[in-house]
């Protein structure tokens, strides 16, 4: 008999649970939380329909006509080793990549794409580039989950922490990054196109959060939110292109990175009567904030720093 899913329970590899009459099998080991039920966390749980389980090598040696395309796996049947997670997709051996493709090793990332991160199938990318994006996406969600679980199990060791969040649930201690229509706006970030982008979050938004990228506002329901001690941070007025090295005795709060490794810092700017969080960088002429389906550039803004 399969156990019912319960919050506050650690589920390791191989776990199968039942929730609302459906069975789910673990994708990513984690400690469950009340708002992370199996149906709303496709990066953590996959639908399970029973049947025999196969070993990794059995999947690897399946004949070609029995193999599913790499992007048509609903569940993960191959173990993703910790050493693999530390590597970029292009750094994995051809044999290991084949094992992951055949055994559903990219299932978690595909589940997130299916949850609405972006129109994956419409992207004009080569197959290897698509696989690399999916691999990076699921490694981000795994790191975010581990970071969140460690935070809940131990006392905070830093003034700010990023907590994995789903939907419109805002965790206690979330740092207010602005205000829109009289409601607080919080600071969010999420993986997109090989980068970690900064945006906004709040229960008033359609999916819970949004980020800006490529002159577009991208709505999402799985993201990280910044929490911490508001007394340990401060907003600094700034204008134009951000130059962190010119700020004496100031340590900015780094919020993300571009795909090429360029640091992104947490910004806050006024626009159309609202104050919204966004991003600033040495490569932007001002701050960029997600708003109205696009990204808005503001020359005058504030940037978040440690007190």
matplotlib code that plots the C-alpha trace (Angstrom):
import matplotlib.pyplot as plt

x = [0.0, 1.3, 1.6, -0.4, 1.7, 2.2, 3.9, 7.0, 8.2, 11.5, 11.1, 14.2, 15.0, 12.5, 9.6, 6.1, 3.1, -0.6, -2.2, -5.8, -6.2, -3.2, 0.2, 3.5, 7.1, 10.0, 12.2, 14.2, 14.7, 13.4, 11.5, 7.9, 6.1, 2.5, 2.3, 4.6, 2.0, 2.9, 0.6, 2.1, 5.7, 6.5, 10.2, 10.0, 7.3, 6.3, 3.0, 3.5, 1.5, 3.1, 4.9, 8.4, 11.4, 14.4, 18.1, 20.0, 22.0, 18.9, 17.6, 20.8, 20.9, 17.3, 16.9, 16.5, 12.9, 11.9, 13.6, 11.5, 12.8, 14.7, 12.0, 9.1, 9.8, 7.3, 9.4, 13.0, 14.3, 18.0, 19.8, 21.4, 24.7, 25.9, 29.0, 26.9, 25.0, 28.2, 28.9, 27.6, 25.7, 28.5, 31.1, 29.3, 30.6, 28.6, 27.9, 26.6, 24.4, 22.9, 22.1, 20.4, 18.4, 17.2, 16.5, 14.6, 17.4, 16.1, 12.5, 12.6, 13.7, 11.1, 8.4, 9.3, 9.2, 5.8, 4.7, 5.0, 8.6, 8.7, 7.5, 10.3, 9.2, 9.0, 12.6, 14.9, 17.7, 19.6, 18.8, 22.1, 21.4, 17.9, 19.2, 21.8, 19.0, 16.8, 19.8, 20.7, 17.1, 16.8, 20.1, 19.0, 15.7, 17.8, 20.2, 17.3, 15.5, 18.7, 19.2, 15.6, 15.7, 19.0, 17.5, 14.5, 16.6, 19.3, 19.6, 20.3, 24.0, 23.7, 21.6, 19.7, 18.7, 16.9, 13.9, 12.3, 8.6, 5.7, 2.6, 1.4, 2.6, 5.0, 7.2, 7.5, 10.4, 10.3, 12.1, 9.8, 11.3, 8.6, 4.9, 2.3, -1.3, -0.9, 0.4, 3.9, 6.1, 8.8, 12.1, 12.2, 14.7, 14.5, 16.5, 16.0, 18.0, 21.1, 20.9, 19.5, 17.3, 15.9, 12.2, 9.2, 6.7, 3.4, 0.0, -1.4, 0.4, -1.1, 1.3, 3.0, 6.2, 7.8, 11.2, 12.5, 14.6, 15.2, 12.8, 10.0, 8.2, 8.1, 5.5, 6.4, 5.1, 8.3, 10.9, 13.1, 12.2, 14.6, 14.1, 16.2, 16.7, 15.6, 18.0, 21.0, 20.3, 19.8, 18.9, 21.4, 20.5, 22.2, 22.0, 23.1, 25.3, 26.1, 29.8, 30.2, 33.9, 33.2, 31.1, 33.5, 32.9, 29.7, 28.9, 26.0, 23.6, 24.2, 20.9, 21.8, 24.1, 23.8, 24.6, 28.1, 28.7, 28.2, 26.8, 23.3, 22.4, 19.1, 17.6, 14.5, 12.9, 9.8, 7.6, 4.0, 3.2, 4.7, 8.1, 9.3, 12.3, 14.5, 18.1, 21.2, 24.5, 27.7, 26.3, 22.9, 22.4, 20.3, 18.0, 15.6, 12.3, 9.6, 6.4, 3.4, 4.7, 8.1, 11.2, 11.4, 14.7, 15.0, 18.0, 17.5, 17.1, 18.2, 20.5, 20.4, 23.5, 24.3, 24.1]
y = [0.0, 3.4, 6.0, 9.3, 12.4, 14.5, 17.8, 17.9, 14.5, 13.7, 11.8, 10.1, 8.5, 5.8, 7.2, 6.8, 8.6, 9.1, 12.5, 13.2, 9.7, 10.0, 8.3, 10.3, 9.2, 11.3, 13.2, 15.3, 14.1, 16.8, 17.5, 18.3, 21.5, 22.4, 24.4, 22.0, 19.4, 16.9, 18.4, 21.9, 20.9, 19.0, 19.5, 17.4, 14.8, 12.9, 11.0, 7.3, 4.6, 1.5, -1.2, -2.6, -0.4, -0.8, -0.2, 2.5, 0.2, -1.6, 1.7, 2.6, -0.6, -0.5, -0.8, 2.4, 1.8, 1.4, 4.6, 7.6, 11.0, 12.7, 15.4, 12.9, 11.5, 12.1, 10.5, 10.0, 6.4, 7.1, 8.4, 11.9, 11.8, 14.7, 14.8, 15.2, 18.1, 20.1, 20.0, 21.9, 19.7, 20.2, 18.8, 15.5, 12.6, 11.4, 8.1, 9.8, 12.2, 9.2, 7.5, 10.6, 11.1, 7.5, 7.2, 10.5, 12.3, 15.6, 15.0, 17.6, 20.4, 19.4, 19.4, 23.0, 24.0, 22.5, 24.5, 27.6, 28.9, 29.7, 28.4, 25.8, 24.1, 27.4, 28.3, 28.1, 26.3, 23.1, 20.0, 20.1, 23.7, 22.8, 19.9, 22.2, 24.7, 22.0, 20.6, 24.0, 24.6, 21.4, 21.9, 25.4, 24.0, 21.3, 23.8, 26.1, 23.2, 22.2, 25.8, 26.1, 22.9, 23.8, 27.2, 25.5, 23.0, 25.4, 28.9, 31.5, 32.1, 35.2, 38.4, 37.3, 34.0, 32.9, 30.6, 28.4, 29.4, 28.2, 30.1, 33.1, 32.0, 34.5, 33.1, 34.8, 37.3, 38.1, 41.5, 44.2, 45.5, 48.0, 48.8, 48.7, 49.8, 50.0, 46.4, 45.3, 43.8, 41.3, 40.5, 37.3, 35.5, 32.5, 30.6, 31.5, 30.9, 29.8, 32.8, 33.7, 36.8, 39.1, 40.2, 40.8, 38.7, 39.0, 37.4, 40.1, 38.8, 36.2, 33.4, 34.8, 36.3, 37.7, 38.4, 40.5, 39.1, 40.1, 43.1, 40.8, 40.2, 36.5, 35.2, 32.2, 30.2, 28.6, 31.0, 32.0, 34.9, 37.0, 36.8, 38.1, 40.8, 44.2, 45.9, 44.2, 45.9, 49.3, 51.0, 53.3, 56.0, 55.6, 56.9, 55.5, 52.5, 50.7, 50.7, 48.7, 49.3, 53.0, 52.5, 52.9, 50.6, 49.3, 45.6, 45.2, 42.3, 40.1, 38.6, 36.7, 36.3, 36.4, 33.3, 34.6, 35.1, 38.8, 39.7, 41.1, 43.3, 44.0, 47.3, 49.3, 52.0, 54.1, 53.6, 54.7, 55.4, 52.1, 51.2, 47.9, 45.6, 44.7, 44.4, 46.5, 45.7, 47.2, 46.3, 48.2, 52.0, 52.1, 49.6, 47.2, 46.3, 43.9, 45.7, 45.6, 42.7, 44.2, 45.5, 49.2, 51.0, 53.7, 55.9, 56.8, 53.9, 52.4, 49.4, 47.0, 46.8, 45.3, 47.8]
z = [0.0, -0.9, 1.8, 1.6, 0.9, 4.1, 4.7, 6.9, 5.7, 4.1, 0.8, -0.6, -3.9, -4.8, -2.8, -4.1, -2.5, -3.1, -3.2, -4.0, -5.5, -7.8, -7.3, -7.6, -7.6, -6.4, -8.9, -6.4, -2.8, -0.4, 2.8, 1.9, 2.7, 3.0, -0.2, -2.2, -3.0, -5.8, -8.5, -8.2, -7.9, -11.2, -10.6, -7.4, -8.2, -11.4, -12.0, -11.3, -13.1, -11.5, -13.4, -13.1, -12.4, -14.6, -13.9, -15.5, -17.7, -18.9, -20.2, -21.7, -23.8, -25.0, -28.7, -30.7, -31.6, -27.9, -26.8, -26.1, -27.4, -24.6, -24.2, -23.9, -20.5, -17.7, -14.9, -14.1, -14.0, -14.0, -11.0, -11.4, -9.5, -7.4, -9.5, -12.6, -11.1, -10.7, -14.5, -17.4, -19.9, -22.5, -19.9, -19.6, -21.6, -24.6, -22.9, -19.7, -21.7, -23.6, -20.3, -19.0, -22.1, -22.4, -18.6, -18.2, -16.5, -17.9, -16.7, -13.9, -16.2, -18.8, -16.1, -15.2, -18.9, -19.1, -16.1, -18.3, -18.1, -21.8, -25.1, -25.3, -28.5, -30.3, -29.6, -32.6, -30.9, -31.7, -29.7, -27.7, -26.7, -25.6, -23.5, -21.9, -21.0, -19.5, -17.6, -16.2, -15.2, -13.2, -11.5, -10.4, -8.9, -7.1, -5.7, -4.7, -2.9, -1.0, 0.0, 1.2, 3.1, 4.8, 5.8, 7.5, 9.3, 10.6, 11.9, 9.1, 8.6, 6.4, 6.5, 3.3, 1.9, -1.3, -0.6, -3.3, -3.7, -5.8, -6.8, -4.8, -1.4, 0.0, 2.8, 6.2, 6.3, 2.6, 2.0, 0.5, -2.7, -3.7, -3.8, -6.5, -6.1, -2.4, -2.1, -1.2, -4.0, -3.1, -4.7, -6.8, -9.1, -11.4, -14.0, -17.6, -20.8, -18.9, -16.5, -13.1, -13.6, -10.9, -10.9, -8.7, -6.7, -4.9, -4.6, -6.8, -9.9, -12.3, -11.5, -8.4, -10.0, -13.1, -14.4, -17.3, -20.1, -23.7, -23.5, -22.3, -19.0, -18.3, -15.9, -13.7, -10.8, -9.6, -8.3, -5.4, -3.1, -1.0, 2.7, 5.6, 8.2, 6.8, 9.3, 7.6, 4.2, 2.8, -0.5, -2.2, -4.7, -8.1, -11.6, -15.0, -15.5, -12.3, -11.4, -8.1, -7.9, -7.5, -4.3, -1.4, 1.6, 0.0, -0.6, -3.0, -2.7, -5.8, -7.0, -10.1, -13.2, -16.9, -18.9, -19.5, -15.8, -15.5, -12.1, -11.7, -8.7, -7.1, -8.1, -7.3, -9.5, -9.7, -12.8, -13.5, -9.9, -8.6, -7.0, -8.5, -8.0, -10.9, -11.9, -12.5, -14.0, -15.4, -18.9, -18.5, -18.9, -15.8, -14.1, -15.8, -14.2, -15.4, -16.1, -18.5, -20.5, -21.2, -19.5, -18.6, -18.2, -15.5, -15.3, -11.7, -9.3, -6.0, -5.6, -2.6, -0.3, 3.0, 5.9]

ax = plt.figure().add_subplot(projection="3d")
ax.plot(x, y, z, "-o")
ax.set_aspect("equal")
plt.show()
